[in-house]
């Protein structure tokens, strides 16, 4: 099984297109398809903060629908899903950019986008178990003893990480680095926490290199064990990176 796992896109469509082309995918059909049958995998957080969230949704909806890709949601995906269901959510922390795009559409276009995203979210697993369990793709990571389970505790961990219940000075949830304690055999590819360079720790790799914060968008090639990136076109925001300094 040959898979290219793409980090948090956050509406950075141009970077997504550039990265897939660098990985050898062809866009002639309007979606990235690899001539050798490789498949894309997405760690979640397709939308919010970036300039073209709904274009990203459209392409990944088509990829998953046509069985060219695997997807599982991130916390931003979960919030957008709840927004589309009509639940009361705060239009903040990036969701406001996606909602602005959505509200600029015609009524029929809005219905189409909403239908696409709800299908994508509801038809996808909480996390991906690929290559007979040798590769796990989970948005914020997953503990070894949670693999194969889907309780509320597992869902919270996968979407938000190993949160302590406390807040950082900037208002974001305080999180433990769960990867330090992971001793499983499966390789876990995740994102969620923006870092300037991909972080390998034991059998885990964080590939969220903060494209939406002006750094780069990264993919992990499996089983080749290669990391491939493209530079972001957006302004660089040093304050957003956990590994700064």
Helices and strands as residue ranges (DSSP letters): E 3-6, H 13-22, E 25-26, E 33-34, E 39-42, H 53-65, E 69-71, H 75-85, H 95-103, H 107-122, E 128-130, G 131-133, E 135-137, G 144-146, H 152-160, E 162-167, E 173-176, G 178-181, E 187-190, E 199-201, E 204-206, G 211-213, E 216-222, E 226-231, G 238-240
